[in-house]
Amino acid sequence: MKSEITCSGALFYALETKRFLLLHRTQSKQKNVWGLVGGTNGKDELPWPALQREISFQTTFASRMHD
């Protein structure tokens, strides 16, 4: 039986500064890498709600780190 993993990710680009938003991953399988905002969808979770959840969690978490 083949298991399927669904992931959702987003690439953010700021028109004013012409910069992309990448997250520095320090606590993942591959340490010290840069990647998109996103992650693995929960079981029976649709891609768009999963991405909204990941964006909210990851960008809120990142902003709290710099307070």
ChimeraX attribute file (.defattr): number of C-alpha atoms within 10 A of each C-alpha:
attribute: neighborCount
match mode: 1-to-1
recipient: residues
	/A:1	3
	/A:2	4
	/A:3	4
	/A:4	6
	/A:5	9
	/A:6	14
	/A:7	14
	/A:8	19
	/A:9	19
	/A:10	16
	/A:11	11
	/A:12	12
	/A:13	12
	/A:14	9
	/A:15	8
	/A:16	6
	/A:17	7
	/A:18	7
	/A:19	10
	/A:20	12
	/A:21	15
	/A:22	15
	/A:23	15
	/A:24	14
	/A:25	14
	/A:26	11
	/A:27	9
	/A:28	8
	/A:29	8
	/A:30	9
	/A:31	10
	/A:32	11
	/A:33	13
	/A:34	13
	/A:35	14
	/A:36	17
	/A:37	21
	/A:38	21
	/A:39	17
	/A:40	15
	/A:41	20
	/A:42	12
	/A:43	8
	/A:44	7
	/A:45	12
	/A:46	13
	/A:47	16
	/A:48	12
	/A:49	12
	/A:50	20
	/A:51	21
	/A:52	14
	/A:53	14
	/A:54	20
	/A:55	19
	/A:56	13
	/A:57	13
	/A:58	15
	/A:59	14
	/A:60	11
	/A:61	11
	/A:62	12
	/A:63	9
	/A:64	9
	/A:65	8
	/A:66	6
	/A:67	5
